């Protein structure tokens, strides 16, 4: 269980870093407006959270 929690935390942090990088990338290239940026951030964070939960469920099966 400890391993699964650790995996969840690491995956979440990595996804947040990727999300921040993607947002900065779009801001630098396209100079997105604030609503577009907020929608992009929300959707990416939601996806990353769902993916990290899925990874945790899979890792729990192996333990």
PQR file of N, CA, C, O and H, with PARSE charges and radii, in Angstrom:
ATOM      1  N   UNK A   1       0.849  -1.205   0.000 -0.4000 1.5000
ATOM      2  CA  UNK A   1       0.000   0.000   0.000 -0.0000 2.0000
ATOM      3  C   UNK A   1       0.879   1.248   0.000  0.5500 1.7000
ATOM      4  O   UNK A   1       0.572   2.235  -0.668 -0.5500 1.4000
ATOM      5  N   UNK A   2       1.974   1.192   0.755 -0.4000 1.5000
ATOM      6  CA  UNK A   2       2.858   2.352   0.811 -0.0000 2.0000
ATOM      7  C   UNK A   2       3.431   2.656  -0.571  0.5500 1.7000
ATOM      8  O   UNK A   2       3.545   3.814  -0.972 -0.5500 1.4000
ATOM      9  H   UNK A   2       2.223   0.390   1.298  0.4000 1.0000
ATOM     10  N   UNK A   3       3.794   1.579  -1.296 -0.4000 1.5000
ATOM     11  CA  UNK A   3       4.338   1.731  -2.647 -0.0000 2.0000
ATOM     12  C   UNK A   3       3.325   2.389  -3.580  0.5500 1.7000
ATOM     13  O   UNK A   3       3.676   3.247  -4.390 -0.5500 1.4000
ATOM     14  H   UNK A   3       3.702   0.638  -0.969  0.4000 1.0000
ATOM     15  N   UNK A   4       2.060   1.975  -3.455 -0.4000 1.5000
ATOM     16  CA  UNK A   4       1.014   2.527  -4.316 -0.0000 2.0000
ATOM     17  C   UNK A   4       0.813   4.011  -4.045  0.5500 1.7000
ATOM     18  O   UNK A   4       0.670   4.805  -4.975 -0.5500 1.4000
ATOM     19  H   UNK A   4       1.775   1.278  -2.797  0.4000 1.0000
ATOM     20  N   UNK A   5       0.804   4.386  -2.753 -0.4000 1.5000
ATOM     21  CA  UNK A   5       0.649   5.795  -2.396 -0.0000 2.0000
ATOM     22  C   UNK A   5       1.817   6.620  -2.951  0.5500 1.7000
ATOM     23  O   UNK A   5       1.628   7.717  -3.476 -0.5500 1.4000
ATOM     24  H   UNK A   5       0.921   3.741  -1.998  0.4000 1.0000
ATOM     25  N   UNK A   6       3.028   6.063  -2.821 -0.4000 1.5000
ATOM     26  CA  UNK A   6       4.213   6.739  -3.323 -0.0000 2.0000
ATOM     27  C   UNK A   6       4.112   6.931  -4.831  0.5500 1.7000
ATOM     28  O   UNK A   6       4.431   8.000  -5.351 -0.5500 1.4000
ATOM     29  H   UNK A   6       3.181   5.171  -2.395  0.4000 1.0000
ATOM     30  N   UNK A   7       3.667   5.888  -5.530 -0.4000 1.5000
ATOM     31  CA  UNK A   7       3.506   5.965  -6.987 -0.0000 2.0000
ATOM     32  C   UNK A   7       2.512   7.050  -7.356  0.5500 1.7000
ATOM     33  O   UNK A   7       2.744   7.819  -8.289 -0.5500 1.4000
ATOM     34  H   UNK A   7       3.408   5.019  -5.107  0.4000 1.0000
ATOM     35  N   UNK A   8       1.403   7.116  -6.628 -0.4000 1.5000
ATOM     36  CA  UNK A   8       0.379   8.127  -6.887 -0.0000 2.0000
ATOM     37  C   UNK A   8       0.952   9.527  -6.731  0.5500 1.7000
ATOM     38  O   UNK A   8       0.731  10.392  -7.579 -0.5500 1.4000
ATOM     39  H   UNK A   8       1.215   6.492  -5.870  0.4000 1.0000
ATOM     40  N   UNK A   9       1.692   9.748  -5.642 -0.4000 1.5000
ATOM     41  CA  UNK A   9       2.267  11.071  -5.391 -0.0000 2.0000
ATOM     42  C   UNK A   9       3.254  11.451  -6.492  0.5500 1.7000
ATOM     43  O   UNK A   9       3.217  12.566  -7.011 -0.5500 1.4000
ATOM     44  H   UNK A   9       1.872   9.045  -4.953  0.4000 1.0000
ATOM     45  N   UNK A  10       4.136  10.514  -6.845 -0.4000 1.5000
ATOM     46  CA  UNK A  10       5.141  10.793  -7.863 -0.0000 2.0000
ATOM     47  C   UNK A  10       4.485  11.075  -9.213  0.5500 1.7000
ATOM     48  O   UNK A  10       4.860  12.023  -9.903 -0.5500 1.4000
ATOM     49  H   UNK A  10       4.166   9.608  -6.423  0.4000 1.0000
ATOM     50  N   UNK A  11       3.502  10.246  -9.587 -0.4000 1.5000
ATOM     51  CA  UNK A  11       2.807  10.439 -10.866 -0.0000 2.0000
ATOM     52  C   UNK A  11       2.087  11.782 -10.903  0.5500 1.7000
ATOM     53  O   UNK A  11       2.125  12.490 -11.909 -0.5500 1.4000
ATOM     54  H   UNK A  11       3.198   9.476  -9.025  0.4000 1.0000
ATOM     55  N   UNK A  12       1.426  12.125  -9.792 -0.4000 1.5000
ATOM     56  CA  UNK A  12       0.700  13.390  -9.742 -0.0000 2.0000
ATOM     57  C   UNK A  12       1.655  14.566  -9.903  0.5500 1.7000
ATOM     58  O   UNK A  12       1.377  15.495 -10.661 -0.5500 1.4000
ATOM     59  H   UNK A  12       1.395  11.550  -8.974  0.4000 1.0000
ATOM     60  N   UNK A  13       2.787  14.529  -9.188 -0.4000 1.5000
ATOM     61  CA  UNK A  13       3.765  15.606  -9.291 -0.0000 2.0000
ATOM     62  C   UNK A  13       4.326  15.703 -10.708  0.5500 1.7000
ATOM     63  O   UNK A  13       4.485  16.801 -11.241 -0.5500 1.4000
ATOM     64  H   UNK A  13       3.013  13.774  -8.572  0.4000 1.0000
ATOM     65  N   UNK A  14       4.621  14.568 -11.310 -0.4000 1.5000
ATOM     66  CA  UNK A  14       5.152  14.570 -12.668 -0.0000 2.0000
ATOM     67  C   UNK A  14       4.131  15.151 -13.644  0.5500 1.7000
ATOM     68  O   UNK A  14       4.479  15.955 -14.509 -0.5500 1.4000
ATOM     69  H   UNK A  14       4.492  13.676 -10.877  0.4000 1.0000
ATOM     70  N   UNK A  15       2.870  14.742 -13.504 -0.4000 1.5000
ATOM     71  CA  UNK A  15       1.826  15.252 -14.396 -0.0000 2.0000
ATOM     72  C   UNK A  15       1.638  16.758 -14.210  0.5500 1.7000
ATOM     73  O   UNK A  15       1.420  17.482 -15.182 -0.5500 1.4000
ATOM     74  H   UNK A  15       2.587  14.089 -12.802  0.4000 1.0000
ATOM     75  N   UNK A  16       1.724  17.230 -12.963 -0.4000 1.5000
ATOM     76  CA  UNK A  16       1.593  18.668 -12.719 -0.0000 2.0000
ATOM     77  C   UNK A  16       2.741  19.430 -13.376  0.5500 1.7000
ATOM     78  O   UNK A  16       2.537  20.501 -13.947 -0.5500 1.4000
ATOM     79  H   UNK A  16       1.901  16.642 -12.174  0.4000 1.0000
ATOM     80  N   UNK A  17       3.949  18.871 -13.291 -0.4000 1.5000
ATOM     81  CA  UNK A  17       5.102  19.500 -13.934 -0.0000 2.0000
ATOM     82  C   UNK A  17       4.910  19.549 -15.449  0.5500 1.7000
ATOM     83  O   UNK A  17       5.186  20.564 -16.088 -0.5500 1.4000
ATOM     84  H   UNK A  17       4.115  18.000 -12.827  0.4000 1.0000
ATOM     85  N   UNK A  18       4.433  18.435 -16.014 -0.4000 1.5000
ATOM     86  CA  UNK A  18       4.168  18.380 -17.458 -0.0000 2.0000
ATOM     87  C   UNK A  18       3.093  19.403 -17.837  0.5500 1.7000
ATOM     88  O   UNK A  18       3.212  20.102 -18.843 -0.5500 1.4000
ATOM     89  H   UNK A  18       4.209  17.610 -15.495  0.4000 1.0000
ATOM     90  N   UNK A  19       2.045  19.478 -17.016 -0.4000 1.5000
ATOM     91  CA  UNK A  19       0.963  20.432 -17.264 -0.0000 2.0000
ATOM     92  C   UNK A  19       1.486  21.863 -17.279  0.5500 1.7000
ATOM     93  O   UNK A  19       1.163  22.643 -18.174 -0.5500 1.4000
ATOM     94  H   UNK A  19       1.948  18.911 -16.198  0.4000 1.0000
ATOM     95  N   UNK A  20       2.294  22.196 -16.284 -0.4000 1.5000
ATOM     96  CA  UNK A  20       2.868  23.541 -16.213 -0.0000 2.0000
ATOM     97  C   UNK A  20       3.728  23.818 -17.441  0.5500 1.7000
ATOM     98  O   UNK A  20       3.681  24.908 -18.010 -0.5500 1.4000
ATOM     99  H   UNK A  20       2.556  21.562 -15.556  0.4000 1.0000
ATOM    100  N   UNK A  21       4.513  22.821 -17.842 -0.4000 1.5000
ATOM    101  CA  UNK A  21       5.361  22.989 -19.024 -0.0000 2.0000
ATOM    102  C   UNK A  21       4.543  23.219 -20.279  0.5500 1.7000
ATOM    103  O   UNK A  21       4.880  24.068 -21.104 -0.5500 1.4000
ATOM    104  H   UNK A  21       4.551  21.936 -17.379  0.4000 1.0000
ATOM    105  N   UNK A  22       3.455  22.452 -20.424 -0.4000 1.5000
ATOM    106  CA  UNK A  22       2.594  22.594 -21.605 -0.0000 2.0000
ATOM    107  C   UNK A  22       1.949  23.979 -21.627  0.5500 1.7000
ATOM    108  O   UNK A  22       1.892  24.625 -22.673 -0.5500 1.4000
ATOM    109  H   UNK A  22       3.181  21.761 -19.755  0.4000 1.0000
ATOM    110  N   UNK A  23       1.465  24.430 -20.468 -0.4000 1.5000
ATOM    111  CA  UNK A  23       0.817  25.741 -20.399 -0.0000 2.0000
ATOM    112  C   UNK A  23       1.816  26.841 -20.756  0.5500 1.7000
ATOM    113  O   UNK A  23       1.499  27.741 -21.535 -0.5500 1.4000
ATOM    114  H   UNK A  23       1.512  23.905 -19.619  0.4000 1.0000
ATOM    115  N   UNK A  24       3.027  26.770 -20.187 -0.4000 1.5000
ATOM    116  CA  UNK A  24       4.048  27.778 -20.495 -0.0000 2.0000
ATOM    117  C   UNK A  24       4.383  27.757 -21.983  0.5500 1.7000
ATOM    118  O   UNK A  24       4.584  28.805 -22.597 -0.5500 1.4000
ATOM    119  H   UNK A  24       3.284  26.040 -19.555  0.4000 1.0000
ATOM    120  N   UNK A  25       4.440  26.564 -22.552 -0.4000 1.5000
ATOM    121  CA  UNK A  25       4.737  26.398 -23.974 -0.0000 2.0000
ATOM    122  C   UNK A  25       3.685  27.117 -24.826  0.5500 1.7000
ATOM    123  O   UNK A  25       4.021  27.859 -25.749 -0.5500 1.4000
ATOM    124  H   UNK A  25       4.276  25.713 -22.052  0.4000 1.0000
ATOM    125  N   UNK A  26       2.405  26.885 -24.502 -0.4000 1.5000
ATOM    126  CA  UNK A  26       1.328  27.517 -25.261 -0.0000 2.0000
ATOM    127  C   UNK A  26       1.333  29.029 -25.079  0.5500 1.7000
ATOM    128  O   UNK A  26       1.108  29.780 -26.028 -0.5500 1.4000
ATOM    129  H   UNK A  26       2.132  26.282 -23.752  0.4000 1.0000
ATOM    130  N   UNK A  27       1.596  29.471 -23.840 -0.4000 1.5000
ATOM    131  CA  UNK A  27       1.617  30.916 -23.573 -0.0000 2.0000
ATOM    132  C   UNK A  27       2.740  31.568 -24.381  0.5500 1.7000
ATOM    133  O   UNK A  27       2.554  32.639 -24.959 -0.5500 1.4000
ATOM    134  H   UNK A  27       1.779  28.861 -23.069  0.4000 1.0000
ATOM    135  N   UNK A  28       3.908  30.914 -24.418 -0.4000 1.5000
ATOM    136  CA  UNK A  28       5.054  31.486 -25.126 -0.0000 2.0000
ATOM    137  C   UNK A  28       4.792  31.547 -26.628  0.5500 1.7000
ATOM    138  O   UNK A  28       5.154  32.524 -27.282 -0.5500 1.4000
ATOM    139  H   UNK A  28       4.058  30.044 -23.949  0.4000 1.0000
ATOM    140  N   UNK A  29       4.161  30.503 -27.178 -0.4000 1.5000
ATOM    141  CA  UNK A  29       3.978  30.449 -28.632 -0.0000 2.0000
ATOM    142  C   UNK A  29       2.762  31.260 -29.076  0.5500 1.7000
ATOM    143  O   UNK A  29       2.880  32.130 -29.939 -0.5500 1.4000
ATOM    144  H   UNK A  29       3.867  29.709 -26.646  0.4000 1.0000
ATOM    145  N   UNK A  30       1.600  30.981 -28.493 -0.4000 1.5000
ATOM    146  CA  UNK A  30       0.365  31.539 -29.035 -0.0000 2.0000
ATOM    147  C   UNK A  30      -0.138  32.745 -28.257  0.5500 1.7000
ATOM    148  O   UNK A  30      -1.041  33.447 -28.714 -0.5500 1.4000
ATOM    149  H   UNK A  30       1.505  30.274 -27.793  0.4000 1.0000
ATOM    150  N   UNK A  31       0.439  32.993 -27.083 -0.4000 1.5000
ATOM    151  CA  UNK A  31      -0.037  34.079 -26.233 -0.0000 2.0000
ATOM    152  C   UNK A  31      -1.539  33.919 -25.967  0.5500 1.7000
ATOM    153  O   UNK A  31      -2.334  34.816 -26.247 -0.5500 1.4000
ATOM    154  H   UNK A  31       1.172  32.423 -26.711  0.4000 1.0000
ATOM    155  N   UNK A  32      -1.906  32.745 -25.417 -0.4000 1.5000
ATOM    156  CA  UNK A  32      -3.307  32.408 -25.168 -0.0000 2.0000
ATOM    157  C   UNK A  32      -3.972  33.412 -24.226  0.5500 1.7000
ATOM    158  O   UNK A  32      -3.333  33.994 -23.350 -0.5500 1.4000
ATOM    159  H   UNK A  32      -1.260  32.016 -25.189  0.4000 1.0000
ATOM    160  N   UNK A  33      -5.259  33.591 -24.435 -0.4000 1.5000
ATOM    161  CA  UNK A  33      -6.024  34.413 -23.506 -0.0000 2.0000
ATOM    162  C   UNK A  33      -6.242  33.623 -22.211  0.5500 1.7000
ATOM    163  O   UNK A  33      -6.056  32.406 -22.182 -0.5500 1.4000
ATOM    164  H   UNK A  33      -5.778  33.118 -25.147  0.4000 1.0000
ATOM    165  N   UNK A  34      -6.635  34.318 -21.148 -0.4000 1.5000
ATOM    166  CA  UNK A  34      -6.753  33.697 -19.829 -0.0000 2.0000
ATOM    167  C   UNK A  34      -7.824  32.589 -19.784  0.5500 1.7000
ATOM    168  O   UNK A  34      -7.543  31.527 -19.229 -0.5500 1.4000
ATOM    169  H   UNK A  34      -6.786  35.306 -21.171  0.4000 1.0000
ATOM    170  N   UNK A  35      -9.035  32.781 -20.339 -0.4000 1.5000
ATOM    171  CA  UNK A  35     -10.036  31.694 -20.294 -0.0000 2.0000
ATOM    172  C   UNK A  35      -9.558  30.423 -20.986  0.5500 1.7000
ATOM    173  O   UNK A  35      -9.766  29.322 -20.475 -0.5500 1.4000
ATOM    174  H   UNK A  35      -9.263  33.644 -20.789  0.4000 1.0000
ATOM    175  N   UNK A  36      -8.919  30.568 -22.144 -0.4000 1.5000
ATOM    176  CA  UNK A  36      -8.399  29.418 -22.855 -0.0000 2.0000
ATOM    177  C   UNK A  36      -7.363  28.692 -22.026  0.5500 1.7000
ATOM    178  O   UNK A  36      -7.326  27.462 -21.991 -0.5500 1.4000
ATOM    179  H   UNK A  36      -8.750  31.463 -22.559  0.4000 1.0000
ATOM    180  N   UNK A  37      -6.511  29.474 -21.351 -0.4000 1.5000
ATOM    181  CA  UNK A  37      -5.465  28.894 -20.506 -0.0000 2.0000
ATOM    182  C   UNK A  37      -6.092  28.140 -19.340  0.5500 1.7000
ATOM    183  O   UNK A  37      -5.634  27.053 -18.988 -0.5500 1.4000
ATOM    184  H   UNK A  37      -6.541  30.473 -21.380  0.4000 1.0000
ATOM    185  N   UNK A  38      -7.135  28.709 -18.739 -0.4000 1.5000
ATOM    186  CA  UNK A  38      -7.794  28.069 -17.597 -0.0000 2.0000
ATOM    187  C   UNK A  38      -8.453  26.755 -18.014  0.5500 1.7000
ATOM    188  O   UNK A  38      -8.371  25.760 -17.295 -0.5500 1.4000
ATOM    189  H   UNK A  38      -7.506  29.592 -19.025  0.4000 1.0000
ATOM    190  N   UNK A  39      -9.102  26.755 -19.172 -0.4000 1.5000
ATOM    191  CA  UNK A  39      -9.751  25.534 -19.660 -0.0000 2.0000
ATOM    192  C   UNK A  39      -8.704  24.463 -19.933  0.5500 1.7000
ATOM    193  O   UNK A  39      -8.887  23.300 -19.575 -0.5500 1.4000
ATOM    194  H   UNK A  39      -9.168  27.564 -19.757  0.4000 1.0000
ATOM    195  N   UNK A  40      -7.598  24.864 -20.572 -0.4000 1.5000
ATOM    196  CA  UNK A  40      -6.511  23.929 -20.860 -0.0000 2.0000
ATOM    197  C   UNK A  40      -5.955  23.339 -19.568  0.5500 1.7000
ATOM    198  O   UNK A  40      -5.739  22.131 -19.473 -0.5500 1.4000
ATOM    199  H   UNK A  40      -7.449  25.810 -20.863  0.4000 1.0000
ATOM    200  N   UNK A  41      -5.726  24.191 -18.582 -0.4000 1.5000
ATOM    201  CA  UNK A  41      -5.164  23.741 -17.307 -0.0000 2.0000
ATOM    202  C   UNK A  41      -6.117  22.779 -16.602  0.5500 1.7000
ATOM    203  O   UNK A  41      -5.693  21.740 -16.096 -0.5500 1.4000
ATOM    204  H   UNK A  41      -5.901  25.173 -18.659  0.4000 1.0000
ATOM    205  N   UNK A  42      -7.397  23.124 -16.571 -0.4000 1.5000
ATOM    206  CA  UNK A  42      -8.379  22.285 -15.881 -0.0000 2.0000
ATOM    207  C   UNK A  42      -8.494  20.913 -16.542  0.5500 1.7000
ATOM    208  O   UNK A  42      -8.531  19.890 -15.857 -0.5500 1.4000
ATOM    209  H   UNK A  42      -7.741  23.968 -16.983  0.4000 1.0000
ATOM    210  N   UNK A  43      -8.551  20.894 -17.864 -0.4000 1.5000
ATOM    211  CA  UNK A  43      -8.706  19.615 -18.555 -0.0000 2.0000
ATOM    212  C   UNK A  43      -7.463  18.750 -18.386  0.5500 1.7000
ATOM    213  O   UNK A  43      -7.564  17.539 -18.187 -0.5500 1.4000
ATOM    214  H   UNK A  43      -8.521  21.725 -18.420  0.4000 1.0000
ATOM    215  N   UNK A  44      -6.284  19.378 -18.466 -0.4000 1.5000
ATOM    216  CA  UNK A  44      -5.049  18.611 -18.332 -0.0000 2.0000
ATOM    217  C   UNK A  44      -4.907  18.070 -16.915  0.5500 1.7000
ATOM    218  O   UNK A  44      -4.492  16.926 -16.733 -0.5500 1.4000
ATOM    219  H   UNK A  44      -6.202  20.362 -18.627  0.4000 1.0000
ATOM    220  N   UNK A  45      -5.244  18.874 -15.907 -0.4000 1.5000
ATOM    221  CA  UNK A  45      -5.154  18.412 -14.526 -0.0000 2.0000
ATOM    222  C   UNK A  45      -6.146  17.289 -14.256  0.5500 1.7000
ATOM    223  O   UNK A  45      -5.821  16.317 -13.574 -0.5500 1.4000
ATOM    224  H   UNK A  45      -5.581  19.804 -16.055  0.4000 1.0000
ATOM    225  N   UNK A  46      -7.347  17.424 -14.789 -0.4000 1.5000
ATOM    226  CA  UNK A  46      -8.341  16.364 -14.620 -0.0000 2.0000
ATOM    227  C   UNK A  46      -7.874  15.062 -15.234  0.5500 1.7000
ATOM    228  O   UNK A  46      -8.008  13.993 -14.640 -0.5500 1.4000
ATOM    229  H   UNK A  46      -7.611  18.213 -15.344  0.4000 1.0000
ATOM    230  N   UNK A  47      -7.320  15.168 -16.441 -0.4000 1.5000
ATOM    231  CA  UNK A  47      -6.817  13.973 -17.123 -0.0000 2.0000
ATOM    232  C   UNK A  47      -5.658  13.343 -16.348  0.5500 1.7000
ATOM    233  O   UNK A  47      -5.600  12.124 -16.187 -0.5500 1.4000
ATOM    234  H   UNK A  47      -7.210  16.037 -16.923  0.4000 1.0000
ATOM    235  N   UNK A  48      -4.735  14.185 -15.870 -0.4000 1.5000
ATOM    236  CA  UNK A  48      -3.567  13.657 -15.159 -0.0000 2.0000
ATOM    237  C   UNK A  48      -3.979  12.997 -13.848  0.5500 1.7000
ATOM    238  O   UNK A  48      -3.397  11.985 -13.455 -0.5500 1.4000
ATOM    239  H   UNK A  48      -4.782  15.175 -16.001  0.4000 1.0000
ATOM    240  N   UNK A  49      -4.985  13.563 -13.160 -0.4000 1.5000
ATOM    241  CA  UNK A  49      -5.452  12.964 -11.918 -0.0000 2.0000
ATOM    242  C   UNK A  49      -6.087  11.596 -12.192  0.5500 1.7000
ATOM    243  O   UNK A  49      -5.821  10.626 -11.482 -0.5500 1.4000
ATOM    244  H   UNK A  49      -5.458  14.385 -13.479  0.4000 1.0000
ATOM    245  N   UNK A  50      -6.924  11.532 -13.226 -0.4000 1.5000
ATOM    246  CA  UNK A  50      -7.567  10.264 -13.570 -0.0000 2.0000
ATOM    247  C   UNK A  50      -6.518   9.214 -13.944  0.5500 1.7000
ATOM    248  O   UNK A  50      -6.635   8.046 -13.573 -0.5500 1.4000
ATOM    249  H   UNK A  50      -7.139  12.319 -13.803  0.4000 1.0000
ATOM    250  N   UNK A  51      -5.501   9.641 -14.679 -0.4000 1.5000
ATOM    251  CA  UNK A  51      -4.458   8.714 -15.101 -0.0000 2.0000
ATOM    252  C   UNK A  51      -3.654   8.204 -13.907  0.5500 1.7000
ATOM    253  O   UNK A  51      -3.316   7.022 -13.846 -0.5500 1.4000
ATOM    254  H   UNK A  51      -5.406  10.590 -14.981  0.4000 1.0000
ATOM    255  N   UNK A  52      -3.346   9.097 -12.951 -0.4000 1.5000
ATOM    256  CA  UNK A  52      -2.579   8.673 -11.783 -0.0000 2.0000
ATOM    257  C   UNK A  52      -3.396   7.727 -10.904  0.5500 1.7000
ATOM    258  O   UNK A  52      -2.839   6.799 -10.318 -0.5500 1.4000
ATOM    259  H   UNK A  52      -3.622  10.057 -13.001  0.4000 1.0000
ATOM    260  N   UNK A  53      -4.703   7.947 -10.806 -0.4000 1.5000
ATOM    261  CA  UNK A  53      -5.569   7.029 -10.059 -0.0000 2.0000
ATOM    262  C   UNK A  53      -5.580   5.660 -10.732  0.5500 1.7000
ATOM    263  O   UNK A  53      -5.511   4.625 -10.068 -0.5500 1.4000
ATOM    264  H   UNK A  53      -5.155   8.700 -11.283  0.4000 1.0000
ATOM    265  N   UNK A  54      -5.670   5.672 -12.065 -0.4000 1.5000
ATOM    266  CA  UNK A  54      -5.655   4.419 -12.821 -0.0000 2.0000
ATOM    267  C   UNK A  54      -4.349   3.664 -12.597  0.5500 1.7000
ATOM    268  O   UNK A  54      -4.355   2.446 -12.419 -0.5500 1.4000
ATOM    269  H   UNK A  54      -5.726   6.512 -12.604  0.4000 1.0000
ATOM    270  N   UNK A  55      -3.231   4.386 -12.607 -0.4000 1.5000
ATOM    271  CA  UNK A  55      -1.931   3.752 -12.378 -0.0000 2.0000
ATOM    272  C   UNK A  55      -1.857   3.152 -10.972  0.5500 1.7000
ATOM    273  O   UNK A  55      -1.299   2.073 -10.777 -0.5500 1.4000
ATOM    274  H   UNK A  55      -3.226   5.375 -12.751  0.4000 1.0000
ATOM    275  N   UNK A  56      -2.423   3.859 -10.004 -0.4000 1.5000
ATOM    276  CA  UNK A  56      -2.401   3.362  -8.637 -0.0000 2.0000
ATOM    277  C   UNK A  56      -3.213   2.074  -8.519  0.5500 1.7000
ATOM    278  O   UNK A  56      -2.782   1.125  -7.863 -0.5500 1.4000
ATOM    279  H   UNK A  56      -2.877   4.735 -10.162  0.4000 1.0000
ATOM    280  N   UNK A  57      -4.377   2.037  -9.148 -0.4000 1.5000
ATOM    281  CA  UNK A  57      -5.212   0.835  -9.116 -0.0000 2.0000
ATOM    282  C   UNK A  57      -4.470  -0.337  -9.752  0.5500 1.7000
ATOM    283  O   UNK A  57      -4.532  -1.460  -9.251 -0.5500 1.4000
ATOM    284  H   UNK A  57      -4.727   2.807  -9.681  0.4000 1.0000
ATOM    285  N   UNK A  58      -3.775  -0.081 -10.842 -0.4000 1.5000
ATOM    286  CA  UNK A  58      -3.027  -1.149 -11.510 -0.0000 2.0000
ATOM    287  C   UNK A  58      -1.876  -1.634 -10.637  0.5500 1.7000
ATOM    288  O   UNK A  58      -1.617  -2.835 -10.550 -0.5500 1.4000
ATOM    289  H   UNK A  58      -3.724   0.831 -11.249  0.4000 1.0000
ATOM    290  N   UNK A  59      -1.181  -0.690  -9.987 -0.4000 1.5000
ATOM    291  CA  UNK A  59      -0.042  -1.103  -9.168 -0.0000 2.0000
ATOM    292  C   UNK A  59      -0.501  -1.877  -7.932  0.5500 1.7000
ATOM    293  O   UNK A  59       0.230  -2.731  -7.431 -0.5500 1.4000
ATOM    294  H   UNK A  59      -1.390   0.285 -10.057  0.4000 1.0000
ATOM    295  N   UNK A  60      -1.709  -1.584  -7.437 -0.4000 1.5000
ATOM    296  CA  UNK A  60      -2.227  -2.314  -6.273 -0.0000 2.0000
ATOM    297  C   UNK A  60      -2.515  -3.768  -6.626  0.5500 1.7000
ATOM    298  O   UNK A  60      -2.445  -4.634  -5.754 -0.5500 1.4000
ATOM    299  H   UNK A  60      -2.303  -0.890  -7.844  0.4000 1.0000
ATOM    300  N   UNK A  61      -2.836  -4.052  -7.880 -0.4000 1.5000
ATOM    301  CA  UNK A  61      -3.119  -5.427  -8.283 -0.0000 2.0000
ATOM    302  C   UNK A  61      -1.865  -6.290  -8.200  0.5500 1.7000
ATOM    303  O   UNK A  61      -1.946  -7.486  -7.919 -0.5500 1.4000
ATOM    304  H   UNK A  61      -2.892  -3.349  -8.588  0.4000 1.0000
ATOM    305  N   UNK A  62      -0.706  -5.679  -8.445 -0.4000 1.5000
ATOM    306  CA  UNK A  62       0.540  -6.440  -8.452 -0.0000 2.0000
ATOM    307  C   UNK A  62       1.077  -6.687  -7.058  0.5500 1.7000
ATOM    308  O   UNK A  62       1.888  -7.590  -6.849 -0.5500 1.4000
ATOM    309  H   UNK A  62      -0.640  -4.708  -8.673  0.4000 1.0000
ATOM    310  N   UNK A  63       0.625  -5.883  -6.100 -0.4000 1.5000
ATOM    311  CA  UNK A  63       1.154  -6.011  -4.735 -0.0000 2.0000
ATOM    312  C   UNK A  63       0.429  -7.150  -4.006  0.5500 1.7000
ATOM    313  O   UNK A  63       0.723  -7.425  -2.843 -0.5500 1.4000
ATOM    314  H   UNK A  63      -0.034  -5.150  -6.269  0.4000 1.0000
TER
END
